[in-house]
């Protein structure tokens, strides 16, 4: 661990927080999944029902939606509210922590939008250089 980060570890230990109980990598893996991001973005606009999420998130299966909703609820990012109607009405809404996460997602999406042409150009330059390097390594008389 670098010297710069040891203070953070010490502060966590002093606060009595079990840092191994929920490693940062695990949290980042959970919130950075494509389904989690889309669910948080959708639910941050307004409380949303399961079927609304199913319709607005292309490609998600009912099972994956159910599993992701449960995970986000377990992590304290969503609140599941059941209304006693027939049939029961279930609504998912974001917590304050998820609202903060939503703001971070919006910032990241803004960055991606501003830099997508730069990334596209960088990829093209990299691919051209890699192709040129591969062609230089190819023996002169080799069949193509």
C-alpha positions as CSV (number, residue, x, y, z in Angstrom):
1,X,0.0,0.0,0.0
2,X,1.4,3.4,-0.8
3,X,2.2,5.9,1.9
4,X,-0.5,8.2,0.6
5,X,-3.2,5.7,1.4
6,X,-2.2,4.5,4.8
7,X,-4.0,7.3,6.6
8,X,-7.3,6.3,5.2
9,X,-6.8,2.7,6.4
10,X,-5.8,4.0,9.8
11,X,-8.9,6.2,10.0
12,X,-11.2,3.4,9.1
13,X,-9.6,1.1,11.7
14,X,-9.9,3.8,14.4
15,X,-13.5,4.3,13.6
16,X,-14.2,0.7,14.3
17,X,-15.3,-0.1,10.7
18,X,-14.5,-3.5,9.4
19,X,-12.9,-2.6,6.1
20,X,-13.0,-6.3,5.0
21,X,-16.8,-6.4,5.4
22,X,-17.5,-4.4,2.3
23,X,-14.3,-3.8,0.2
24,X,-14.4,-0.9,-2.1
25,X,-13.8,-3.1,-5.2
26,X,-17.0,-5.1,-4.3
27,X,-19.0,-1.8,-4.0
28,X,-17.6,-0.5,-7.3
29,X,-18.4,-3.8,-9.0
30,X,-21.9,-3.7,-7.8
31,X,-22.7,-0.1,-8.7
32,X,-20.9,-0.1,-12.0
33,X,-22.8,-3.0,-13.6
34,X,-24.8,-2.0,-16.6
35,X,-28.1,-3.0,-15.0
36,X,-27.4,-1.2,-11.7
37,X,-26.6,2.0,-13.5
38,X,-29.7,2.0,-15.6
39,X,-31.9,1.1,-12.7
40,X,-30.5,3.9,-10.5
41,X,-30.8,6.4,-13.4
42,X,-34.5,5.4,-14.0
43,X,-35.5,5.4,-10.3
44,X,-33.8,8.7,-9.6
45,X,-36.3,10.5,-11.9
46,X,-39.3,9.3,-10.0
47,X,-40.4,6.2,-8.0
48,X,-40.8,3.4,-10.5
49,X,-42.6,0.1,-10.8
50,X,-41.0,-3.2,-11.8
51,X,-42.9,-3.3,-15.2
52,X,-41.8,0.3,-15.9
53,X,-38.2,-0.7,-15.4
54,X,-38.6,-3.8,-17.5
55,X,-40.0,-1.7,-20.4
56,X,-37.5,1.1,-20.2
57,X,-34.3,-1.0,-19.8
58,X,-33.7,-2.8,-23.1
59,X,-32.3,-6.3,-22.9
60,X,-32.8,-7.0,-19.2
61,X,-34.5,-10.2,-18.3
62,X,-37.1,-10.4,-15.5
63,X,-34.7,-12.6,-13.5
64,X,-31.8,-10.2,-13.9
65,X,-34.1,-7.2,-13.0
66,X,-35.3,-9.0,-9.9
67,X,-31.8,-10.0,-8.8
68,X,-30.4,-6.5,-9.4
69,X,-33.3,-4.8,-7.6
70,X,-32.7,-7.1,-4.6
71,X,-29.0,-6.3,-4.6
72,X,-29.6,-2.6,-4.8
73,X,-32.2,-2.8,-2.0
74,X,-29.8,-4.8,0.1
75,X,-27.0,-2.3,-0.5
76,X,-29.3,0.5,0.7
77,X,-29.6,2.2,-2.7
78,X,-33.2,1.4,-3.3
79,X,-36.3,1.3,-1.1
80,X,-39.0,-1.1,-2.1
81,X,-42.5,0.0,-1.0
82,X,-45.5,-2.3,-1.2
83,X,-48.9,-0.8,-1.3
84,X,-51.8,-2.9,0.0
85,X,-53.9,-3.0,-3.1
86,X,-55.2,-5.8,-5.2
87,X,-53.0,-6.6,-7.0
88,X,-50.2,-5.3,-4.8
89,X,-48.5,-2.2,-6.1
90,X,-44.7,-2.3,-5.6
91,X,-42.6,0.9,-6.2
92,X,-38.9,1.3,-6.1
93,X,-37.3,4.7,-5.1
94,X,-33.8,5.8,-4.6
95,X,-32.2,6.6,-1.2
96,X,-30.2,9.7,-0.5
97,X,-27.0,7.6,-1.1
98,X,-28.3,6.5,-4.5
99,X,-29.2,10.1,-5.4
100,X,-25.6,11.0,-4.7
101,X,-24.5,8.1,-6.9
102,X,-26.9,9.3,-9.6
103,X,-25.2,12.7,-9.6
104,X,-21.9,10.9,-10.0
105,X,-23.3,8.9,-12.9
106,X,-24.5,12.1,-14.6
107,X,-21.1,13.7,-14.2
108,X,-19.5,10.6,-15.7
109,X,-22.0,10.5,-18.6
110,X,-21.3,14.2,-19.2
111,X,-17.5,13.5,-19.3
112,X,-18.1,10.6,-21.8
113,X,-20.2,12.8,-24.0
114,X,-17.6,15.5,-24.1
115,X,-14.7,13.1,-24.7
116,X,-16.2,10.5,-27.0
117,X,-14.7,12.0,-30.2
118,X,-11.3,12.1,-28.4
119,X,-11.6,8.4,-27.4
120,X,-12.7,7.5,-30.9
121,X,-9.7,9.3,-32.4
122,X,-7.3,7.8,-29.9
123,X,-8.6,4.3,-30.7
124,X,-8.2,4.8,-34.4
125,X,-4.6,6.1,-33.9
126,X,-3.8,3.2,-31.7
127,X,-5.3,0.6,-34.1
128,X,-3.4,2.2,-37.0
129,X,-0.1,2.1,-35.1
130,X,-0.7,-1.5,-34.1
131,X,-1.5,-2.5,-37.7
132,X,1.6,-0.7,-39.0
133,X,3.8,-2.4,-36.4
134,X,2.3,-5.8,-37.2
135,X,3.0,-5.3,-40.9
136,X,6.6,-4.3,-40.3
137,X,7.1,-7.5,-38.3
138,X,5.7,-9.6,-41.1
139,X,8.5,-11.2,-43.2
140,X,8.9,-9.6,-46.7
141,X,8.1,-12.8,-48.7
142,X,5.3,-14.2,-46.5
143,X,2.0,-15.0,-48.1
144,X,-0.9,-12.9,-47.0
